[in-house]
Every structure is written in C-alpha cells, then in structure tokens.
C-alpha cells in the first residue's frame, strides 16, 4: 500500500473529495519552474516528496536536495535586464504615429504632419516633446503657436480568436485583455501571450490563439 501523503489523505478523507484540474500549460523546458511555482503558491502539503530547491546566498549555486541528500547543484540563471533607451536607440515613432493637423493661430495656415513627433521636431526642435502636442489636440489647447486636431484615431486593441484544439470550435474576443477578463480566472495571461506568439504551437485553456 502506497505511503505517499496524497494517497494517505485519499484513504483517510475519501476519493470523492479529490479531483484533477488543469491550472496551467507549459512546455518541457518550463515544467520544473512551473511545478515549483504552483507548489509554492498553494503551499501544497501533498508534494512534500518532490525535490526541494534551496539557495543559501545570492552568490551560491542552487542545490537540489531529496531526503536531506544533495541530488544536483547548478548555477542560477543570470537575470535579464531591459535595455536603457537613449535618443540614439529610441524609435522614431513613425511606424505607429497618428496624422495630426495644426492651425497657425497667427496666420490661419493649416499644416499636416504624419505624427506628433515630426511636428514637435519641426516646431520645438525636439521630437520627444510630442506629448504637449497630443495633449493639446485632445484638450483643445494651443501649443507652439498652433491649435491641434488628430486626423485619425487608432485603437490599440487587436481582436483575438481562440480555436478549440479538439473540436476546432472558434470563439472571438475584442482584445487579449477581454480574453483574460473572461477566461483568466485571476491569472495575468503570460501563457496566453506565449500562445498568441506561437502561431498555434502552444495552447492556453485548451485553445490555440490568434490575432484576427
């Protein structure tokens, strides 16, 4: 008869109180990290027979122990840092800009720019001052001698659809955030993002996900 803590609990309290439920999806490389994460999150007492990952100090390697014996040790992964943006490395914003129109309040001349950064660079000498122009356009203010008007309104939302990996039934949502609200059950949706980027290779909540 099995002495595993889970089996002992099932015999004591009854099998009807236990069930199997999928709470996440991952590939083989992520399996160990995901397992440790969910065990730690729920403080699961029934997984106490699994290897424990310990770390003595920030410079020491990780040590995996089982039954108080060292099973394996390895160096921790180096953290990834986001790059620091400068005027040289920052994008110019042309790929996502909104066309904007300016009315010169002195001459009455109308002029159109492809985006607010281009207008700010021409009028203020600094493309990073485009926030003043965008705010003026939305609030009706005057800045840099012009009254501003947005000529188009772009939505950041991208429609999303899910395809059931078994039945191939399709479901549609207004955006990724809409999917998280309806199906996320409190998760932040990182696995959904991965599924969206995988072109059907990975699934989330039993569905393959695509931008429409």
KEKOL-426516 format. One line per field, with one value per residue: x, y, z of N, C-alpha, C, O in turn; residue in one letter. Coordinates in nm, 3 decimals. Layout:
n.east [X;...] $
n.north [Y;...] $
n.up [Z;...] $
ca.east [X;...] $
ca.north [Y;...] $
ca.up [Z;...] $
c.east [X;...] $
c.north [Y;...] $
c.up [Z;...] $
o.east [X;...] $
o.north [Y;...] $
o.up [Z;...] $
rest [a;...] $
% end
This chain:
n.east [0.085;0.055;0.261;0.257;0.189;-0.036;-0.188;-0.239;-0.401;-0.621;-0.719;-0.793;-0.978;-1.144;-1.194;-1.370;-1.341;-1.131;-0.999;-0.899;-0.759;-0.681;-0.449;-0.260;-0.046;0.245;0.570;0.823;1.066;0.987;0.868;0.975;1.013;0.749;0.622;0.746;0.661;0.375;0.344;0.464;0.294;0.044;0.123;0.149;0.083;0.088;0.288;0.529;0.721;0.866;1.169;1.348;1.423;1.690;1.855;2.141;2.285;2.313;2.524;2.579;2.548;2.240;2.098;1.974;1.790;1.703;1.550;1.731;1.975;2.218;2.116;2.152;2.332;2.347;2.435;2.269;2.046;2.142;2.001;1.779;1.807;1.630;1.696;1.855;1.701;1.799;1.839;1.954;1.894;1.623;1.308;1.167;0.898;0.749;0.630;0.397;0.256;0.002;-0.168;-0.163;-0.306;-0.227;-0.327;-0.216;-0.225;-0.176;-0.140;-0.336;-0.282;-0.303;-0.154;-0.027;0.106;0.275;0.289;0.285;0.542;0.704;0.599;0.665;0.941;0.991;0.877;0.949;1.202;1.266;1.179;1.077;0.905;0.652;0.435;0.314;0.187;0.006;-0.154;-0.261;-0.414;-0.609;-0.732;-0.800;-0.619;-0.370;-0.051;0.291;0.224;0.017;-0.312;-0.443;-0.538;-0.637;-0.619;-0.693;-0.793;-0.643;-0.691;-0.562;-0.641;-0.651;-0.831;-0.900;-0.896;-0.992;-0.923;-1.059;-0.862;-0.942;-1.212;-1.211;-1.371;-1.451;-1.393;-1.447;-1.296;-1.277;-1.024;-0.694;-0.697;-0.968;-1.004;-0.856;-1.009;-1.245;-1.174;-0.948;-0.943;-0.819;-0.548;-0.246;-0.200;0.035;0.095;-0.103;-0.019;0.214;0.105;-0.033;0.178;0.290;0.178;-0.011;0.131;0.153;-0.092;-0.364;-0.581;-0.697;-0.726;-0.607;-0.453;-0.501;-0.429;-0.674] $
n.north [-0.119;0.220;0.473;0.741;1.084;1.201;0.980;0.866;1.063;1.049;0.797;0.843;1.061;1.012;0.936;1.092;1.355;1.456;1.579;1.608;1.883;2.107;2.365;2.514;2.554;2.437;2.405;2.144;2.249;2.442;2.305;2.228;2.476;2.575;2.380;2.410;2.671;2.657;2.474;2.618;2.841;2.743;2.619;2.339;2.051;1.793;1.745;1.698;1.508;1.572;1.691;1.952;2.288;2.479;2.778;2.917;3.165;3.476;3.451;3.185;2.860;2.701;2.435;2.114;1.909;1.589;1.396;1.498;1.473;1.579;1.607;1.733;2.013;2.344;2.638;2.949;3.108;3.395;3.715;3.883;4.195;4.487;4.690;5.014;5.305;5.556;5.873;5.793;5.521;5.505;5.452;5.615;5.650;5.668;5.449;5.399;5.632;5.889;6.078;6.430;6.756;7.100;7.429;7.739;7.998;8.262;8.313;8.159;7.946;7.610;7.300;6.972;6.693;6.376;6.251;6.329;6.349;6.428;6.680;6.804;6.795;6.969;7.214;7.254;7.162;6.924;6.597;6.450;6.607;6.568;6.499;6.727;6.831;6.628;6.625;6.881;6.853;6.675;6.810;7.057;7.266;7.525;7.502;7.569;7.771;7.674;7.542;7.224;6.916;6.583;6.367;6.109;5.823;5.582;5.254;5.066;4.816;4.476;4.239;3.906;3.555;3.227;2.885;2.579;2.308;2.049;2.025;2.225;2.444;2.789;3.087;3.432;3.743;4.085;4.179;4.092;4.151;4.128;3.855;3.765;3.873;3.724;3.454;3.417;3.374;3.513;3.506;3.651;3.623;3.554;3.311;3.301;3.509;3.394;3.181;3.324;3.427;3.202;3.098;2.888;2.675;2.648;2.614;2.758;2.733;2.522;2.606;2.715;3.020;3.327;3.642;3.843] $
n.up [0.000;-0.086;0.056;0.006;0.076;-0.043;-0.124;0.125;0.238;0.067;0.127;0.390;0.387;0.174;-0.171;-0.317;-0.248;-0.385;-0.692;-1.037;-1.195;-1.451;-1.428;-1.554;-1.845;-2.017;-2.175;-2.208;-2.118;-1.936;-1.735;-1.478;-1.348;-1.348;-1.193;-0.940;-0.892;-0.867;-0.660;-0.455;-0.449;-0.366;-0.139;-0.113;0.064;-0.016;-0.194;-0.080;-0.122;-0.341;-0.504;-0.336;-0.394;-0.296;-0.183;-0.063;-0.041;-0.223;-0.401;-0.417;-0.574;-0.681;-0.491;-0.509;-0.306;-0.173;0.061;0.247;0.119;-0.117;-0.444;-0.689;-0.817;-0.941;-1.127;-1.081;-1.316;-1.499;-1.443;-1.670;-1.818;-1.910;-2.198;-2.182;-2.286;-2.512;-2.681;-2.915;-2.940;-2.913;-3.070;-3.364;-3.379;-3.610;-3.728;-3.592;-3.567;-3.539;-3.776;-3.776;-3.751;-3.769;-3.685;-3.751;-3.527;-3.577;-3.854;-3.969;-4.127;-4.235;-4.157;-4.208;-4.037;-4.038;-3.790;-3.436;-3.331;-3.543;-3.590;-3.345;-3.358;-3.570;-3.485;-3.217;-3.199;-3.079;-3.089;-2.877;-2.737;-2.816;-2.659;-2.556;-2.779;-2.847;-2.615;-2.632;-2.864;-2.779;-2.571;-2.668;-2.646;-2.705;-2.845;-2.908;-3.084;-3.237;-3.295;-3.237;-3.409;-3.418;-3.691;-3.724;-3.539;-3.368;-3.254;-2.987;-2.943;-3.041;-3.213;-3.102;-3.152;-3.047;-3.104;-3.047;-2.946;-2.985;-3.086;-3.271;-3.259;-3.286;-3.103;-3.030;-2.933;-2.818;-2.754;-2.623;-2.351;-2.299;-2.326;-2.102;-1.894;-1.915;-1.920;-1.770;-1.491;-1.279;-1.349;-1.493;-1.760;-1.906;-2.028;-2.220;-2.387;-2.484;-2.627;-2.823;-2.968;-3.075;-3.302;-3.304;-3.201;-2.922;-2.661;-2.469;-2.202;-2.336;-2.596;-2.919;-3.001;-3.177;-3.333;-3.487] $
ca.east [0.000;0.138;0.275;0.259;0.098;-0.161;-0.265;-0.286;-0.513;-0.736;-0.777;-0.849;-1.093;-1.231;-1.153;-1.466;-1.303;-1.015;-1.024;-0.789;-0.795;-0.569;-0.436;-0.161;0.014;0.383;0.649;0.911;1.169;0.930;0.796;1.028;0.983;0.605;0.589;0.788;0.579;0.240;0.357;0.489;0.178;-0.061;0.183;0.089;0.140;0.091;0.403;0.649;0.819;0.939;1.294;1.336;1.528;1.736;1.959;2.197;2.306;2.292;2.634;2.595;2.464;2.123;2.122;1.853;1.803;1.595;1.581;1.847;2.097;2.230;2.092;2.209;2.355;2.371;2.445;2.144;2.046;2.164;1.880;1.776;1.776;1.582;1.794;1.831;1.672;1.858;1.793;2.008;1.832;1.477;1.242;1.121;0.753;0.681;0.554;0.270;0.207;-0.131;-0.158;-0.213;-0.317;-0.208;-0.376;-0.135;-0.323;-0.145;-0.157;-0.450;-0.234;-0.321;-0.044;-0.047;0.224;0.245;0.271;0.316;0.687;0.757;0.557;0.743;1.079;0.996;0.836;1.016;1.340;1.284;1.063;1.024;0.805;0.524;0.326;0.245;0.101;-0.103;-0.243;-0.333;-0.514;-0.719;-0.798;-0.833;-0.525;-0.278;0.090;0.386;0.161;-0.081;-0.422;-0.418;-0.650;-0.600;-0.691;-0.738;-0.789;-0.605;-0.719;-0.456;-0.698;-0.647;-0.924;-0.837;-0.984;-0.940;-0.971;-1.051;-0.764;-1.005;-1.331;-1.184;-1.471;-1.388;-1.453;-1.389;-1.291;-1.237;-0.882;-0.630;-0.746;-1.103;-0.988;-0.813;-1.122;-1.349;-1.125;-0.820;-0.957;-0.722;-0.410;-0.204;-0.207;0.163;0.089;-0.185;0.069;0.304;0.025;-0.061;0.300;0.341;0.111;-0.079;0.217;0.116;-0.233;-0.398;-0.718;-0.749;-0.746;-0.500;-0.492;-0.452;-0.482;-0.759] $
ca.north [0.000;0.338;0.561;0.881;1.165;1.221;0.854;0.851;1.155;0.997;0.686;0.895;1.150;0.964;0.978;1.185;1.491;1.492;1.578;1.654;2.006;2.173;2.504;2.585;2.480;2.476;2.307;2.061;2.331;2.522;2.217;2.233;2.608;2.584;2.291;2.476;2.791;2.625;2.412;2.726;2.931;2.680;2.557;2.206;1.954;1.660;1.734;1.706;1.409;1.621;1.758;2.089;2.376;2.570;2.873;2.962;3.309;3.525;3.412;3.040;2.789;2.633;2.297;2.034;1.805;1.494;1.315;1.562;1.445;1.661;1.532;1.805;2.155;2.416;2.783;3.016;3.182;3.538;3.791;3.958;4.334;4.560;4.789;5.154;5.379;5.686;5.939;5.718;5.389;5.516;5.453;5.747;5.656;5.687;5.331;5.392;5.766;5.932;6.202;6.540;6.882;7.218;7.557;7.851;8.093;8.396;8.325;8.080;7.840;7.470;7.213;6.834;6.611;6.232;6.218;6.439;6.360;6.508;6.818;6.855;6.815;7.088;7.337;7.270;7.115;6.801;6.509;6.394;6.698;6.541;6.483;6.855;6.846;6.531;6.673;6.997;6.805;6.608;6.902;7.183;7.369;7.579;7.482;7.603;7.862;7.604;7.466;7.092;6.824;6.449;6.334;5.970;5.769;5.441;5.174;4.971;4.683;4.384;4.129;3.777;3.439;3.100;2.766;2.463;2.216;1.919;2.038;2.334;2.550;2.920;3.189;3.561;3.843;4.217;4.200;3.999;4.183;4.073;3.711;3.747;3.902;3.622;3.317;3.414;3.327;3.578;3.500;3.771;3.596;3.540;3.192;3.339;3.585;3.299;3.109;3.415;3.444;3.073;3.060;2.761;2.570;2.633;2.641;2.814;2.699;2.426;2.670;2.781;3.162;3.405;3.776;3.846] $
ca.up [0.000;-0.103;0.171;-0.037;0.158;-0.115;-0.117;0.262;0.256;-0.008;0.204;0.514;0.368;0.066;-0.304;-0.375;-0.215;-0.466;-0.836;-1.121;-1.265;-1.518;-1.383;-1.635;-1.956;-2.040;-2.248;-2.124;-2.056;-1.828;-1.643;-1.341;-1.290;-1.325;-1.082;-0.817;-0.870;-0.820;-0.528;-0.361;-0.439;-0.287;-0.020;-0.122;0.159;-0.077;-0.284;0.002;-0.162;-0.457;-0.471;-0.286;-0.443;-0.192;-0.221;0.063;-0.051;-0.359;-0.487;-0.416;-0.671;-0.629;-0.450;-0.504;-0.205;-0.152;0.180;0.308;0.044;-0.237;-0.566;-0.803;-0.795;-1.066;-1.113;-1.117;-1.441;-1.484;-1.472;-1.794;-1.794;-2.026;-2.242;-2.148;-2.407;-2.528;-2.804;-3.029;-2.953;-2.907;-3.201;-3.406;-3.365;-3.738;-3.767;-3.520;-3.541;-3.584;-3.851;-3.695;-3.823;-3.688;-3.736;-3.700;-3.474;-3.626;-3.999;-4.016;-4.217;-4.193;-4.196;-4.163;-4.014;-4.030;-3.649;-3.344;-3.313;-3.654;-3.565;-3.232;-3.403;-3.656;-3.416;-3.087;-3.208;-3.002;-3.115;-2.754;-2.682;-2.885;-2.562;-2.546;-2.896;-2.834;-2.511;-2.685;-2.960;-2.708;-2.478;-2.733;-2.607;-2.805;-2.809;-3.013;-3.179;-3.320;-3.238;-3.295;-3.434;-3.463;-3.815;-3.716;-3.403;-3.374;-3.135;-2.954;-2.927;-3.154;-3.191;-3.078;-3.159;-2.997;-3.175;-2.960;-3.003;-3.013;-3.170;-3.366;-3.243;-3.279;-3.018;-3.064;-2.827;-2.865;-2.732;-2.530;-2.217;-2.290;-2.301;-1.964;-1.806;-1.922;-1.905;-1.699;-1.352;-1.192;-1.398;-1.565;-1.903;-1.976;-2.114;-2.335;-2.475;-2.550;-2.725;-2.934;-3.047;-3.121;-3.427;-3.287;-3.144;-2.782;-2.632;-2.338;-2.169;-2.434;-2.726;-2.992;-3.003;-3.289;-3.355;-3.606] $
c.east [0.089;0.141;0.282;0.153;-0.036;-0.248;-0.319;-0.407;-0.638;-0.802;-0.847;-0.978;-1.190;-1.191;-1.243;-1.430;-1.184;-1.052;-0.903;-0.837;-0.671;-0.564;-0.334;-0.116;0.157;0.451;0.744;1.014;1.116;0.871;0.844;0.994;0.835;0.564;0.624;0.701;0.444;0.242;0.379;0.369;0.070;-0.010;0.135;0.159;0.152;0.204;0.534;0.753;0.899;1.070;1.271;1.453;1.563;1.842;2.014;2.223;2.306;2.403;2.649;2.508;2.342;2.159;1.988;1.876;1.681;1.636;1.713;1.980;2.098;2.215;2.161;2.232;2.384;2.372;2.313;2.158;2.068;2.036;1.893;1.734;1.729;1.685;1.755;1.812;1.738;1.801;1.840;1.935;1.681;1.419;1.191;0.969;0.678;0.593;0.417;0.206;0.068;-0.115;-0.227;-0.209;-0.302;-0.258;-0.294;-0.229;-0.294;-0.176;-0.280;-0.412;-0.256;-0.204;-0.066;0.088;0.182;0.226;0.317;0.465;0.750;0.721;0.640;0.887;1.091;0.972;0.913;1.161;1.369;1.163;1.001;0.924;0.669;0.407;0.247;0.146;-0.018;-0.204;-0.326;-0.442;-0.634;-0.797;-0.839;-0.740;-0.445;-0.135;0.175;0.322;0.056;-0.195;-0.427;-0.544;-0.595;-0.684;-0.738;-0.721;-0.761;-0.637;-0.604;-0.509;-0.685;-0.737;-0.848;-0.939;-0.913;-1.003;-0.950;-0.962;-0.822;-1.119;-1.313;-1.296;-1.400;-1.466;-1.378;-1.398;-1.241;-1.086;-0.827;-0.681;-0.886;-1.100;-0.951;-0.928;-1.220;-1.300;-1.003;-0.826;-0.847;-0.578;-0.377;-0.189;-0.076;0.162;0.001;-0.101;0.162;0.229;-0.006;0.060;0.347;0.278;0.051;0.004;0.182;-0.031;-0.248;-0.547;-0.781;-0.771;-0.614;-0.546;-0.425;-0.509;-0.561;-0.718] $
c.north [0.124;0.423;0.708;0.960;1.187;1.096;0.831;0.940;1.106;0.880;0.737;0.973;1.105;1.022;1.086;1.331;1.540;1.487;1.633;1.775;2.069;2.320;2.582;2.495;2.528;2.372;2.235;2.145;2.409;2.436;2.230;2.366;2.622;2.499;2.356;2.597;2.756;2.556;2.520;2.816;2.873;2.613;2.413;2.107;1.815;1.644;1.736;1.600;1.453;1.685;1.903;2.171;2.475;2.664;2.937;3.112;3.347;3.482;3.261;2.976;2.731;2.488;2.225;1.918;1.715;1.402;1.362;1.527;1.529;1.573;1.599;1.950;2.220;2.564;2.847;3.091;3.330;3.613;3.866;4.102;4.399;4.663;4.929;5.233;5.517;5.749;5.864;5.586;5.392;5.518;5.592;5.760;5.668;5.569;5.327;5.528;5.790;6.066;6.314;6.670;6.999;7.343;7.669;7.962;8.236;8.413;8.252;7.967;7.702;7.388;7.075;6.765;6.464;6.186;6.335;6.456;6.445;6.655;6.881;6.881;6.943;7.216;7.362;7.225;6.989;6.711;6.452;6.486;6.679;6.528;6.612;6.872;6.752;6.575;6.792;6.955;6.744;6.703;7.035;7.297;7.419;7.554;7.508;7.689;7.799;7.548;7.334;7.008;6.691;6.413;6.190;5.924;5.619;5.371;5.076;4.829;4.603;4.267;3.996;3.666;3.316;2.986;2.646;2.356;2.079;1.933;2.140;2.438;2.683;3.012;3.320;3.658;3.975;4.238;4.091;4.023;4.128;3.923;3.685;3.771;3.786;3.481;3.305;3.360;3.384;3.573;3.625;3.747;3.581;3.419;3.218;3.417;3.493;3.221;3.196;3.431;3.316;3.025;2.919;2.650;2.542;2.669;2.700;2.792;2.608;2.483;2.716;2.926;3.238;3.547;3.775;3.964] $
c.up [0.000;0.024;0.135;0.042;0.089;-0.106;0.024;0.289;0.185;0.065;0.330;0.491;0.258;-0.068;-0.362;-0.345;-0.297;-0.614;-0.909;-1.200;-1.325;-1.476;-1.466;-1.749;-1.975;-2.126;-2.154;-2.050;-1.935;-1.716;-1.499;-1.274;-1.257;-1.204;-0.949;-0.787;-0.810;-0.684;-0.423;-0.342;-0.351;-0.160;-0.004;-0.028;0.098;-0.177;-0.207;-0.032;-0.283;-0.413;-0.432;-0.339;-0.334;-0.248;-0.094;0.063;-0.198;-0.455;-0.500;-0.523;-0.602;-0.596;-0.440;-0.407;-0.204;-0.039;0.243;0.240;-0.083;-0.360;-0.685;-0.761;-0.928;-1.038;-1.153;-1.248;-1.413;-1.520;-1.603;-1.764;-1.924;-2.068;-2.198;-2.277;-2.401;-2.654;-2.927;-3.051;-2.952;-3.048;-3.235;-3.403;-3.496;-3.775;-3.703;-3.498;-3.597;-3.656;-3.773;-3.776;-3.727;-3.757;-3.671;-3.657;-3.519;-3.774;-4.051;-4.109;-4.153;-4.243;-4.134;-4.148;-4.004;-3.886;-3.564;-3.322;-3.422;-3.636;-3.453;-3.273;-3.486;-3.577;-3.287;-3.088;-3.132;-3.022;-2.989;-2.685;-2.749;-2.788;-2.547;-2.660;-2.887;-2.728;-2.559;-2.782;-2.889;-2.618;-2.543;-2.695;-2.728;-2.757;-2.932;-3.123;-3.268;-3.234;-3.313;-3.310;-3.483;-3.585;-3.818;-3.573;-3.413;-3.243;-3.112;-2.941;-3.056;-3.123;-3.183;-3.097;-3.106;-3.074;-3.085;-3.023;-3.035;-3.113;-3.282;-3.366;-3.224;-3.185;-3.041;-2.946;-2.884;-2.856;-2.641;-2.389;-2.195;-2.262;-2.156;-1.868;-1.802;-1.890;-1.817;-1.558;-1.262;-1.237;-1.477;-1.714;-1.977;-2.069;-2.236;-2.436;-2.552;-2.657;-2.847;-3.026;-3.114;-3.251;-3.418;-3.226;-2.999;-2.763;-2.493;-2.316;-2.274;-2.572;-2.786;-3.013;-3.115;-3.285;-3.486;-3.693] $
o.east [0.186;0.039;0.310;0.045;-0.140;-0.369;-0.431;-0.503;-0.749;-0.924;-0.948;-1.075;-1.302;-1.159;-1.200;-1.483;-1.141;-1.128;-0.816;-0.941;-0.568;-0.664;-0.323;-0.144;0.187;0.397;0.746;1.047;1.191;0.828;0.762;0.952;0.798;0.480;0.543;0.670;0.403;0.153;0.320;0.343;0.011;-0.087;0.089;0.279;0.220;0.215;0.638;0.862;0.989;1.082;1.183;1.568;1.477;1.909;1.940;2.186;2.300;2.382;2.724;2.405;2.340;2.241;1.898;1.968;1.570;1.742;1.795;2.086;1.995;2.289;2.221;2.158;2.441;2.317;2.251;2.267;2.017;1.969;2.002;1.636;1.780;1.755;1.637;1.896;1.735;1.723;1.776;1.916;1.616;1.477;1.174;0.917;0.555;0.493;0.328;0.113;0.022;-0.055;-0.333;-0.120;-0.358;-0.235;-0.302;-0.304;-0.378;-0.231;-0.326;-0.499;-0.231;-0.160;-0.116;0.175;0.069;0.154;0.381;0.511;0.840;0.802;0.681;0.948;1.189;1.040;0.939;1.235;1.485;1.054;0.885;0.865;0.581;0.292;0.125;0.035;-0.131;-0.325;-0.445;-0.550;-0.747;-0.915;-0.906;-0.777;-0.452;-0.103;0.138;0.361;0.011;-0.176;-0.417;-0.642;-0.515;-0.807;-0.816;-0.643;-0.844;-0.613;-0.556;-0.432;-0.706;-0.723;-0.746;-1.056;-0.792;-1.121;-0.837;-0.982;-0.758;-1.123;-1.391;-1.313;-1.299;-1.589;-1.258;-1.495;-1.172;-1.027;-0.902;-0.705;-0.919;-1.181;-1.007;-0.943;-1.273;-1.375;-0.957;-0.727;-0.790;-0.492;-0.466;-0.168;-0.073;0.222;0.027;-0.111;0.185;0.282;-0.005;0.046;0.435;0.320;0.061;-0.048;0.181;-0.087;-0.157;-0.629;-0.902;-0.829;-0.521;-0.663;-0.307;-0.622;-0.518;-0.776] $
o.north [0.133;0.443;0.792;0.910;1.192;1.106;0.783;0.899;1.120;0.867;0.681;0.956;1.154;1.140;1.164;1.422;1.654;1.399;1.697;1.770;2.083;2.391;2.703;2.375;2.645;2.263;2.263;2.118;2.439;2.489;2.241;2.369;2.674;2.540;2.358;2.624;2.817;2.576;2.516;2.863;2.944;2.558;2.372;2.083;1.729;1.539;1.772;1.602;1.381;1.729;1.969;2.128;2.547;2.633;3.005;3.180;3.261;3.478;3.213;3.032;2.713;2.426;2.271;1.838;1.759;1.339;1.281;1.548;1.549;1.476;1.532;2.003;2.157;2.610;2.804;3.132;3.384;3.578;3.907;4.125;4.370;4.718;4.960;5.228;5.584;5.686;5.870;5.543;5.294;5.580;5.677;5.870;5.677;5.585;5.257;5.540;5.722;6.158;6.295;6.691;6.998;7.361;7.690;8.016;8.324;8.515;8.278;7.900;7.681;7.403;7.062;6.777;6.432;6.089;6.428;6.567;6.525;6.744;6.996;6.979;7.016;7.317;7.477;7.247;6.949;6.746;6.411;6.448;6.765;6.544;6.608;6.922;6.791;6.563;6.801;7.014;6.759;6.679;7.116;7.414;7.362;7.581;7.474;7.681;7.861;7.513;7.331;7.024;6.687;6.426;6.153;5.980;5.541;5.425;5.013;4.733;4.655;4.202;3.977;3.682;3.302;2.989;2.613;2.318;2.000;1.863;2.142;2.512;2.689;3.015;3.318;3.655;3.977;4.305;4.010;3.928;4.086;3.871;3.595;3.698;3.754;3.399;3.194;3.307;3.312;3.630;3.697;3.843;3.595;3.423;3.164;3.394;3.512;3.197;3.148;3.447;3.320;2.923;2.841;2.541;2.427;2.747;2.694;2.826;2.614;2.416;2.752;2.951;3.217;3.569;3.714;3.986] $
o.up [0.076;0.090;0.220;0.070;0.156;-0.083;0.040;0.354;0.236;0.065;0.372;0.565;0.250;-0.080;-0.447;-0.409;-0.281;-0.656;-0.850;-1.265;-1.258;-1.488;-1.451;-1.749;-1.952;-2.148;-2.034;-1.935;-1.843;-1.613;-1.407;-1.158;-1.152;-1.124;-0.856;-0.671;-0.711;-0.602;-0.315;-0.231;-0.269;-0.082;0.102;-0.041;0.154;-0.239;-0.261;0.024;-0.327;-0.299;-0.488;-0.331;-0.285;-0.347;-0.023;0.159;-0.285;-0.576;-0.585;-0.559;-0.480;-0.665;-0.370;-0.424;-0.231;-0.042;0.287;0.298;-0.148;-0.379;-0.769;-0.679;-1.018;-0.938;-1.250;-1.287;-1.314;-1.617;-1.643;-1.693;-2.032;-1.983;-2.179;-2.367;-2.298;-2.726;-3.032;-3.164;-2.987;-3.137;-3.147;-3.423;-3.496;-3.845;-3.753;-3.419;-3.689;-3.601;-3.714;-3.858;-3.617;-3.877;-3.550;-3.738;-3.501;-3.816;-4.162;-4.164;-4.035;-4.357;-4.022;-4.234;-3.967;-3.863;-3.614;-3.295;-3.396;-3.664;-3.463;-3.228;-3.474;-3.600;-3.251;-2.992;-3.121;-2.977;-2.990;-2.584;-2.739;-2.829;-2.528;-2.641;-2.917;-2.748;-2.531;-2.783;-2.934;-2.592;-2.479;-2.710;-2.837;-2.641;-3.045;-3.240;-3.364;-3.117;-3.436;-3.237;-3.577;-3.582;-3.906;-3.496;-3.460;-3.134;-3.205;-2.931;-3.166;-3.019;-3.250;-3.062;-3.118;-3.106;-3.049;-3.139;-3.104;-3.214;-3.377;-3.463;-3.154;-3.187;-3.068;-2.870;-2.986;-2.940;-2.587;-2.314;-2.084;-2.186;-2.092;-1.770;-1.695;-1.837;-1.790;-1.508;-1.180;-1.171;-1.522;-1.789;-2.099;-2.177;-2.343;-2.556;-2.671;-2.765;-2.960;-3.147;-3.200;-3.306;-3.513;-3.202;-2.956;-2.841;-2.410;-2.400;-2.300;-2.657;-2.714;-3.040;-3.144;-3.241;-3.584;-3.799] $
rest [x;x;x;x;x;x;x;x;x;x;x;x;x;x;x;x;x;x;x;x;x;x;x;x;x;x;x;x;x;x;x;x;x;x;x;x;x;x;x;x;x;x;x;x;x;x;x;x;x;x;x;x;x;x;x;x;x;x;x;x;x;x;x;x;x;x;x;x;x;x;x;x;x;x;x;x;x;x;x;x;x;x;x;x;x;x;x;x;x;x;x;x;x;x;x;x;x;x;x;x;x;x;x;x;x;x;x;x;x;x;x;x;x;x;x;x;x;x;x;x;x;x;x;x;x;x;x;x;x;x;x;x;x;x;x;x;x;x;x;x;x;x;x;x;x;x;x;x;x;x;x;x;x;x;x;x;x;x;x;x;x;x;x;x;x;x;x;x;x;x;x;x;x;x;x;x;x;x;x;x;x;x;x;x;x;x;x;x;x;x;x;x;x;x;x;x;x;x;x;x;x;x;x;x;x;x;x;x;x;x;x;x] $
% end
